[in-house]
Amino acid sequence: MSRRLAGFFYGRPRLQVGALLAGPVGWLVVGYLGSLAVLLVAAFWTVDPLSGVVVHNLSLENFKTLIDEPVYRDIVGRTVLIAALVTLTDAVLAFPIAFYMAKVASRRGKALLVVAVLLPLWSSYLVKVYSWRTMLSAGGVINWALAPLGLHGPGFGNTAVWLVMSYLWLPYMVLPIYAGLERIPNSLISASEDLGASPFTTFRRVILPLAFPAVVAGSIFTFALTLGDYITPRLVSNSQFIGNAIFNNITNNQPLASALALVPIVVMIAYLLVARKLGAFEHI
């Protein structure tokens, strides 16, 4: 039987590739794209106000609610703003770290820095968030350190969400930028310096354009992860974010929760279109 099967695939490379990818592609189509399709359809359903039963009639009522209700507009705006701030913060912090790892550190130092960047990912997400919750509390280490200066920490709120998420997603920005910077030949940087360019000019005209696709790749992770997170806002803030609104509506109004879940998808599609327009994917 095995010989017949091997003979059937022998000399047929396309059939071999098809058989190899059948399982993963099948899972992608059924488990991932299928669930997204169900989510999209459910967003057009409604809930009967008297019985609470989901009515499977197509309607734009949920999207009208998201547009007309100020509370949902505020939630979407707050979430997108924090996601943008987290992405910008991580990019500013990650670039010098990644540049040192790729162009300055020795081979051993580079390996140690990669481990240091990956190390936070090995610990539990909840442990890290609860640690930040403890540090940000009134009697936490942040207020203790700032008290001699007559200052105090941000406490719980939107600033806390920004700080915690910037910490959580920083490795997802460092690693793509590091990989992108490693692909830049050192000869280009040396040639820019030999032609009399200042370090800032070299960064602006040589390094940043070549590393821009890597920055966009990292920003996709940080932006998308922030848009969908609901645990961090729940633990370090009383403000509502998209993830919290979905969680609060999933039991009582699943169609509205589905419509809310489509908002991050639409935002990410718009973000990718803008990035493509800026030429972020031309050198990938």
The 8 nearest C-alpha neighbors of each residue, nearest first, counted from 0:
[[1, 3, 2, 4, 5, 6, 7, 8],
 [0, 2, 4, 3, 5, 6, 7, 8],
 [3, 1, 5, 4, 0, 6, 7, 8],
 [4, 2, 6, 0, 1, 5, 7, 8],
 [3, 5, 1, 7, 2, 6, 0, 8],
 [6, 4, 2, 8, 7, 3, 9, 1],
 [7, 5, 9, 3, 4, 8, 2, 10],
 [6, 8, 4, 5, 9, 3, 11, 10],
 [7, 9, 5, 6, 11, 15, 10, 4],
 [10, 8, 6, 11, 7, 5, 12, 15],
 [9, 11, 12, 8, 6, 7, 15, 14],
 [12, 10, 14, 9, 8, 13, 15, 7],
 [11, 13, 15, 14, 10, 16, 8, 9],
 [14, 12, 16, 15, 11, 17, 18, 10],
 [13, 15, 17, 11, 12, 16, 18, 8],
 [16, 14, 12, 18, 13, 17, 8, 19],
 [15, 17, 19, 13, 14, 18, 20, 12],
 [18, 16, 14, 20, 15, 19, 21, 13],
 [17, 19, 21, 15, 16, 20, 14, 22],
 [18, 20, 16, 17, 21, 15, 22, 23],
 [21, 19, 17, 18, 23, 22, 24, 16],
 [20, 22, 18, 24, 19, 25, 17, 23],
 [21, 23, 25, 24, 20, 26, 19, 18],
 [24, 22, 26, 25, 20, 21, 27, 19],
 [25, 23, 27, 21, 26, 22, 20, 28],
 [26, 24, 22, 28, 27, 23, 21, 29],
 [25, 27, 23, 30, 29, 24, 28, 22],
 [28, 26, 24, 31, 25, 30, 29, 23],
 [29, 27, 32, 25, 26, 31, 33, 30],
 [30, 28, 33, 26, 27, 31, 25, 32],
 [31, 29, 26, 27, 33, 28, 34, 32],
 [32, 30, 27, 34, 33, 28, 29, 35],
 [31, 33, 28, 35, 34, 29, 36, 30],
 [32, 34, 29, 36, 31, 35, 30, 28],
 [33, 35, 37, 31, 36, 32, 30, 38],
 [36, 34, 38, 32, 33, 37, 39, 31],
 [35, 37, 33, 39, 38, 34, 32, 40],
 [38, 36, 34, 40, 39, 35, 41, 33],
 [39, 37, 35, 41, 36, 40, 257, 34],
 [38, 40, 36, 42, 37, 41, 35, 257],
 [39, 41, 37, 42, 38, 43, 36, 44],
 [42, 40, 38, 44, 254, 43, 39, 37],
 [41, 43, 258, 254, 257, 39, 40, 44],
 [44, 42, 57, 58, 41, 40, 59, 45],
 [45, 43, 55, 41, 57, 254, 56, 42],
 [44, 46, 54, 53, 254, 47, 43, 55],
 [47, 45, 53, 54, 52, 51, 48, 252],
 [46, 48, 51, 52, 49, 50, 53, 54],
 [47, 49, 51, 50, 46, 52, 45, 53],
 [50, 48, 47, 51, 52, 46, 53, 54],
 [49, 51, 52, 47, 48, 46, 53, 54],
 [50, 52, 47, 48, 46, 49, 53, 251],
 [51, 53, 50, 47, 46, 54, 48, 49],
 [54, 52, 46, 45, 55, 47, 51, 44],
 [55, 53, 45, 46, 56, 44, 52, 47],
 [56, 54, 44, 53, 57, 45, 41, 43],
 [55, 57, 44, 54, 58, 45, 43, 53],
 [56, 58, 43, 44, 55, 59, 45, 40],
 [57, 59, 43, 60, 44, 56, 45, 61],
 [60, 58, 62, 61, 43, 63, 57, 44],
 [59, 61, 63, 58, 62, 64, 45, 43],
 [62, 60, 64, 63, 255, 59, 258, 65],
 [61, 63, 65, 64, 59, 60, 66, 258],
 [64, 62, 60, 66, 61, 65, 67, 59],
 [65, 63, 61, 67, 62, 66, 68, 60],
 [64, 66, 62, 63, 71, 68, 67, 61],
 [65, 67, 63, 64, 68, 62, 72, 71],
 [68, 66, 64, 65, 63, 69, 72, 71],
 [67, 69, 70, 64, 71, 65, 66, 72],
 [70, 68, 72, 71, 73, 67, 66, 65],
 [69, 71, 73, 68, 72, 74, 65, 75],
 [72, 70, 74, 73, 65, 69, 68, 75],
 [71, 73, 69, 75, 74, 70, 76, 66],
 [72, 74, 76, 70, 71, 75, 77, 69],
 [75, 73, 71, 77, 240, 72, 76, 239],
 [76, 74, 78, 72, 77, 73, 79, 71],
 [75, 77, 73, 79, 78, 74, 80, 72],
 [78, 76, 80, 74, 75, 79, 73, 81],
 [77, 79, 75, 81, 80, 240, 76, 82],
 [78, 80, 82, 76, 81, 77, 83, 75],
 [81, 79, 83, 77, 82, 78, 76, 84],
 [80, 82, 84, 78, 83, 79, 85, 161],
 [83, 81, 79, 85, 222, 225, 80, 84],
 [82, 84, 86, 80, 81, 85, 79, 87],
 [85, 83, 81, 87, 86, 82, 88, 80],
 [86, 84, 165, 88, 82, 83, 87, 161],
 [85, 87, 83, 89, 84, 88, 221, 218],
 [86, 88, 84, 90, 85, 89, 83, 91],
 [89, 87, 85, 91, 90, 86, 84, 92],
 [88, 90, 92, 86, 169, 91, 87, 93],
 [89, 91, 93, 87, 88, 92, 94, 86],
 [92, 90, 88, 89, 93, 94, 87, 95],
 [93, 91, 89, 90, 94, 88, 95, 96],
 [92, 94, 173, 90, 96, 89, 91, 95],
 [93, 95, 97, 96, 92, 91, 98, 90],
 [96, 94, 98, 97, 93, 99, 92, 91],
 [97, 95, 93, 99, 94, 98, 100, 92],
 [96, 98, 177, 100, 94, 99, 95, 173],
 [99, 97, 95, 101, 100, 96, 102, 94],
 [98, 100, 103, 96, 97, 102, 101, 104],
 [99, 101, 97, 109, 104, 98, 102, 103],
 [102, 100, 98, 181, 99, 177, 97, 180],
 [101, 103, 99, 98, 100, 104, 181, 180],
 [102, 104, 99, 100, 101, 105, 98, 109],
 [105, 103, 100, 108, 109, 99, 102, 106],
 [106, 104, 108, 107, 109, 103, 100, 110],
 [105, 107, 109, 108, 110, 104, 111, 100],
 [106, 108, 110, 109, 105, 111, 104, 112],
 [109, 107, 105, 111, 104, 110, 106, 112],
 [108, 110, 106, 112, 100, 107, 104, 111],
 [109, 111, 107, 113, 108, 112, 114, 106],
 [112, 110, 108, 114, 109, 113, 115, 107],
 [113, 111, 115, 109, 114, 110, 108, 116],
 [112, 114, 116, 110, 115, 111, 117, 109],
 [113, 115, 117, 111, 112, 116, 118, 110],
 [114, 116, 112, 118, 113, 117, 111, 119],
 [117, 115, 113, 114, 118, 170, 112, 119],
 [118, 116, 114, 120, 115, 119, 113, 170],
 [117, 119, 115, 120, 121, 116, 114, 122],
 [120, 118, 121, 122, 117, 116, 115, 167],
 [119, 121, 118, 117, 122, 123, 170, 124],
 [122, 120, 119, 118, 123, 117, 124, 116],
 [123, 121, 120, 119, 124, 126, 118, 127],
 [124, 122, 126, 125, 127, 121, 120, 119],
 [123, 125, 127, 126, 128, 122, 120, 167],
 [124, 126, 128, 127, 123, 129, 230, 130],
 [127, 125, 123, 129, 124, 128, 130, 122],
 [126, 128, 130, 124, 125, 129, 131, 123],
 [127, 129, 125, 131, 130, 126, 132, 124],
 [130, 128, 132, 126, 131, 127, 125, 133],
 [131, 129, 127, 133, 132, 128, 126, 134],
 [130, 132, 134, 128, 133, 129, 135, 127],
 [131, 133, 129, 135, 130, 134, 235, 136],
 [134, 132, 130, 136, 131, 135, 139, 129],
 [133, 135, 139, 131, 140, 132, 136, 141],
 [136, 134, 132, 154, 133, 139, 131, 141],
 [137, 135, 139, 133, 138, 134, 154, 132],
 [136, 138, 139, 142, 135, 154, 152, 134],
 [139, 137, 136, 142, 140, 143, 134, 135],
 [140, 138, 134, 136, 141, 135, 137, 133],
 [139, 141, 143, 134, 142, 144, 138, 135],
 [142, 140, 144, 143, 139, 134, 152, 145],
 [141, 143, 151, 145, 152, 144, 140, 146],
 [142, 144, 140, 141, 146, 145, 139, 138],
 [145, 143, 141, 142, 146, 140, 147, 148],
 [144, 146, 150, 142, 148, 151, 143, 147],
 [145, 147, 149, 148, 143, 150, 144, 142],
 [148, 146, 149, 145, 144, 150, 143, 142],
 [149, 147, 146, 150, 145, 144, 151, 143],
 [148, 150, 146, 147, 145, 151, 142, 144],
 [151, 149, 145, 148, 146, 152, 147, 142],
 [152, 150, 142, 145, 146, 153, 149, 141],
 [151, 153, 142, 154, 141, 135, 150, 145],
 [154, 152, 158, 159, 155, 151, 135, 156],
 [155, 153, 135, 152, 136, 156, 159, 137],
 [154, 156, 236, 235, 159, 153, 135, 157],
 [157, 155, 236, 159, 158, 235, 237, 160],
 [156, 158, 160, 159, 161, 236, 238, 155],
 [159, 157, 161, 160, 156, 162, 153, 155],
 [158, 160, 162, 156, 157, 161, 155, 163],
 [159, 161, 157, 163, 158, 162, 232, 164],
 [160, 162, 158, 159, 164, 163, 85, 165],
 [163, 161, 159, 165, 160, 164, 158, 166],
 [164, 162, 166, 160, 165, 161, 159, 167],
 [163, 165, 167, 166, 161, 162, 160, 168],
 [166, 164, 85, 162, 163, 167, 168, 169],
 [165, 167, 163, 164, 169, 168, 162, 89],
 [168, 166, 164, 165, 169, 163, 170, 127],
 [167, 169, 171, 165, 170, 221, 166, 164],
 [168, 170, 172, 171, 89, 166, 167, 165],
 [171, 169, 173, 172, 168, 116, 174, 117],
 [170, 172, 169, 168, 173, 217, 174, 220],
 [171, 173, 217, 169, 170, 174, 175, 93],
 [174, 172, 93, 170, 176, 97, 171, 175],
 [173, 175, 177, 176, 172, 171, 170, 178],
 [176, 174, 178, 213, 177, 217, 173, 172],
 [177, 175, 213, 179, 173, 178, 174, 214],
 [176, 178, 97, 174, 180, 175, 179, 101],
 [179, 177, 175, 181, 176, 180, 174, 182],
 [178, 180, 176, 213, 177, 182, 181, 210],
 [181, 179, 177, 182, 183, 178, 210, 176],
 [180, 182, 178, 101, 179, 183, 177, 102],
 [181, 183, 180, 179, 184, 178, 210, 177],
 [182, 184, 180, 181, 185, 179, 209, 187],
 [185, 183, 186, 187, 182, 188, 181, 180],
 [184, 186, 188, 187, 189, 183, 102, 190],
 [185, 187, 189, 184, 188, 190, 183, 191],
 [188, 186, 190, 185, 189, 184, 191, 183],
 [187, 189, 191, 185, 190, 186, 192, 201],
 [188, 190, 186, 192, 191, 187, 193, 185],
 [191, 189, 193, 187, 192, 188, 186, 194],
 [190, 192, 188, 194, 189, 193, 196, 201],
 [191, 193, 189, 196, 195, 194, 190, 188],
 [194, 192, 190, 195, 191, 189, 196, 188],
 [195, 193, 191, 192, 196, 190, 189, 197],
 [196, 194, 192, 193, 197, 191, 190, 198],
 [195, 197, 192, 191, 200, 194, 201, 198],
 [196, 198, 200, 199, 201, 195, 192, 191],
 [199, 197, 201, 200, 202, 196, 192, 203],
 [200, 198, 202, 197, 201, 203, 196, 204],
 [201, 199, 203, 197, 202, 198, 196, 204],
 [202, 200, 198, 205, 204, 199, 203, 196],
 [201, 203, 206, 199, 200, 205, 207, 204],
 [204, 202, 200, 207, 201, 205, 199, 206],
 [203, 205, 201, 200, 202, 206, 208, 207],
 [206, 204, 201, 202, 207, 208, 203, 209],
 [205, 207, 202, 209, 208, 210, 203, 204],
 [206, 208, 210, 209, 203, 211, 202, 205],
 [209, 207, 211, 210, 206, 205, 204, 203],
 [208, 210, 206, 207, 211, 205, 183, 212],
 [211, 209, 207, 213, 179, 208, 212, 180],
 [210, 212, 214, 208, 213, 209, 207, 215],
 [213, 211, 279, 215, 214, 210, 280, 216],
 [212, 214, 176, 216, 179, 210, 175, 211],
 [215, 213, 211, 217, 216, 212, 176, 218],
 [214, 216, 218, 212, 213, 217, 219, 211],
 [217, 215, 213, 219, 214, 218, 212, 175],
 [218, 216, 172, 214, 220, 219, 215, 175],
 [217, 219, 215, 221, 220, 216, 222, 86],
 [218, 220, 216, 222, 217, 221, 223, 215],
 [221, 219, 218, 217, 223, 222, 224, 171],
 [222, 220, 218, 224, 86, 223, 168, 219],
 [221, 223, 82, 219, 225, 224, 220, 218],
 [222, 224, 226, 220, 225, 221, 219, 227],
 [225, 223, 221, 227, 226, 222, 220, 228],
 [226, 224, 82, 228, 222, 223, 227, 221],
 [227, 225, 223, 224, 228, 82, 78, 263],
 [226, 228, 242, 224, 225, 223, 229, 241],
 [229, 227, 225, 242, 226, 230, 224, 231],
 [228, 230, 242, 243, 232, 231, 233, 227],
 [231, 229, 233, 232, 228, 234, 243, 242],
 [230, 232, 234, 233, 229, 235, 128, 160],
 [233, 231, 236, 235, 234, 229, 230, 160],
 [232, 234, 230, 231, 236, 235, 229, 237],
 [235, 233, 231, 232, 236, 230, 132, 129],
 [236, 234, 155, 232, 132, 233, 231, 159],
 [237, 235, 156, 155, 232, 238, 233, 234],
 [236, 238, 156, 239, 233, 232, 235, 155],
 [239, 237, 236, 240, 156, 232, 157, 233],
 [238, 240, 243, 74, 244, 237, 241, 232],
 [241, 239, 74, 243, 78, 242, 244, 238],
 [240, 242, 244, 243, 74, 75, 245, 78],
 [241, 243, 229, 245, 227, 244, 240, 228],
 [244, 242, 246, 229, 240, 245, 241, 239],
 [243, 245, 241, 247, 246, 242, 240, 248],
 [246, 244, 256, 242, 248, 243, 247, 249],
 [245, 247, 243, 249, 244, 248, 242, 256],
 [246, 248, 244, 245, 249, 243, 250, 251],
 [249, 247, 252, 245, 256, 251, 246, 250],
 [248, 250, 253, 246, 256, 252, 247, 251],
 [251, 249, 248, 252, 253, 247, 246, 256],
 [250, 252, 248, 249, 253, 51, 247, 46],
 [253, 251, 248, 255, 254, 249, 250, 256],
 [252, 254, 249, 256, 255, 257, 250, 248],
 [255, 253, 42, 257, 41, 256, 44, 252],
 [256, 254, 258, 257, 61, 253, 252, 259],
 [255, 257, 245, 253, 259, 254, 248, 249],
 [258, 256, 42, 260, 254, 255, 259, 38],
 [257, 259, 42, 255, 261, 260, 256, 254],
 [260, 258, 256, 261, 257, 262, 255, 245],
 [261, 259, 257, 258, 262, 256, 263, 245],
 [260, 262, 264, 258, 259, 263, 265, 257],
 [261, 263, 265, 259, 264, 260, 266, 258],
 [264, 262, 266, 265, 261, 267, 226, 260],
 [265, 263, 261, 267, 262, 266, 268, 260],
 [264, 266, 268, 262, 263, 267, 261, 269],
 [267, 265, 263, 269, 264, 268, 270, 262],
 [266, 268, 270, 264, 269, 265, 263, 271],
 [269, 267, 265, 271, 270, 266, 264, 272],
 [268, 270, 272, 266, 267, 271, 265, 273],
 [269, 271, 267, 273, 268, 272, 266, 274],
 [270, 272, 274, 268, 273, 269, 275, 267],
 [273, 271, 275, 269, 274, 270, 276, 268],
 [272, 274, 276, 270, 275, 271, 269, 277],
 [275, 273, 271, 277, 276, 279, 272, 270],
 [274, 276, 278, 272, 277, 273, 279, 280],
 [275, 277, 273, 278, 274, 272, 279, 271],
 [278, 276, 274, 275, 279, 273, 280, 272],
 [279, 277, 275, 276, 281, 280, 274, 212],
 [278, 280, 212, 275, 274, 277, 281, 211],
 [281, 279, 283, 278, 282, 212, 275, 274],
 [280, 282, 278, 283, 279, 275, 212, 277],
 [283, 281, 280, 212, 279, 209, 278, 211],
 [282, 280, 281, 212, 279, 213, 179, 216]]
